[in-house]
Amino acid sequence: MTFRLAATVLIISCLQISVTPGLTEILPTEGRDLVKQSQMKSMQGYMWEERFDGWMFSGQGTFDDVEKEFLGLNGRTRWRWIIFYPGLATLEKPFLIYHRDDEAVFSGIKFYPVPYRSRAEMIQLIQDHLTPIAKKICLNYSHQMSVPELSRIDGGLLELLVSKGIQVISSGTILSFFNTRWRNLDIETHKQAAARLDSLRPRITAYLGERVGKGKKVTDYDLARFIRKHLKKLGLEEKTAPTVAVEENTLVERYLPEKSTARRIAHDDLLYIEVSARLRKRPESMYARLGWSFLVAEEIPDSLQAPWASIVAAANEALVILNRHIPKEKVLRGYQVDQAARAKLLGRDAHLLPRPLGNNLNPYDHNFGVRFDNYLAYDDREIMPGMGFTLEPGIYRQDFYALRMCANLVIEGDRNIYLSAPLQQEIEAVLATPDPR
């Protein structure tokens, strides 16, 4: 470095120091942290490793799902607010730019308070507090809406930040990293719940075989009640009501039968059953969500066996690409898993599976986390250890039926890909004669 260049850098640094507000000298208000101190330090470490300077949240009016679930904010503001988590380790609290009229909304929260009265003051505060310490930040937005649910920041704020010389990137991966990774307790309780849920499948087959085989009336509503009763016997509590879908209702994402519209289950009916549950009276436990296809018949016809074989092939291909990348510490993104597996489906028409191949599995029921999706989104977020997913390949014949399965997998801390319950290899033939062996 030449003497002139070194001197220039020193002058610029001194100028920046001279205008940087003494944030460390502002005492945060008393109250709760928006995120735990340990998590704050971890977030700052992540920002340092990924080479960006902070994470910004912003809104006006009612708080959205991310702000409610990740930050624990509630209520409604009248004016624009900005919360900025700095990457600087010397700043241990976020700072909040807010209108004085909204102060009560943020009461009881620890932050560096930066109130404003007018739009001009707000813009000046952004200039004073962000530009000296942040040149590259992440926002809850997605480039060209690659992941639509992350596109929450308005274009006006993006333009303002860019005009101040701030580079903006998506918060998709950091949000997944800190909001959807599992603890060891989550993994253990999930495994227990999945094992118990999987034991439901032969019970369902036996129940339907006994009822339909003897000509007794049984409806989708009756079957849902049977499942709920056995969840209690298995020491489980449902996360959502069981899906019990017959024939064309298998096309519905989560069909919940009702007593008033109960449908009788008859010979040759195709069923899809999906159950989501966790250990009973253990609110801290992670849930599992498994789904299976059944046919009320003695055997599975060739017309269903071929498409089902391709569904199993798609699930296996997803596991292959995960095992090819994750244990070897290679970067793998959500769209890549979907893309590889979808190519294995019979016909290879993207619309045969009009949904993501798999969703993020977390306490919020797969909100905000990376998913296996190259259909409804181009999910370019990174898949990382400590995350759980559903694996839901299927073939949807519009106005006819859907063949579907739902498996669960966990990427454990040692990068092992753990399948929570065995893949359903064959459609369950409800009336098949039991193998005497």
Buried (B, 14 or more C-beta within 10 A) or exposed (E): EEEEEEEEEEEEEEEEEEEBBEBEEBEBBEEEBBBEEEEBEBBBEBBEEBEBBBBBBBBBEEBBEBBEBBBEBEEEBEBBBBBBBBBBEEBBBBBBBBBEEBEEBBEEBBBBBBBBEEEEBBBEBBEBBBBBBBBBBBBBBBBEEBBEBBBBBBEEBBEBBEEBEBEBBBBBBBBBBBBBBBEEEBBBBBBBBBEBBBEBBEBBBEBBBEBBEEEEEBBBBBBBBBBBEBBEEBBBBBBBBBBBBBBBBBBEEEBBBEEEEBBEBEEEBBBBBBBBBBBBEBEEBBBBBBBBBBBBBEEBEEEBEEBBBBBBBBBBBBBBBBEEBBBEEEEBBBBBBBBBBBEBBBEEEBEBBBBBBBBBBBBBEBBBBBBBBBBBBBBBBBBBBBBBBBBBBBBBEEEEBBBBBBBBBBBBEEBEBBBBBEBBEEBBBBBBEEEEE
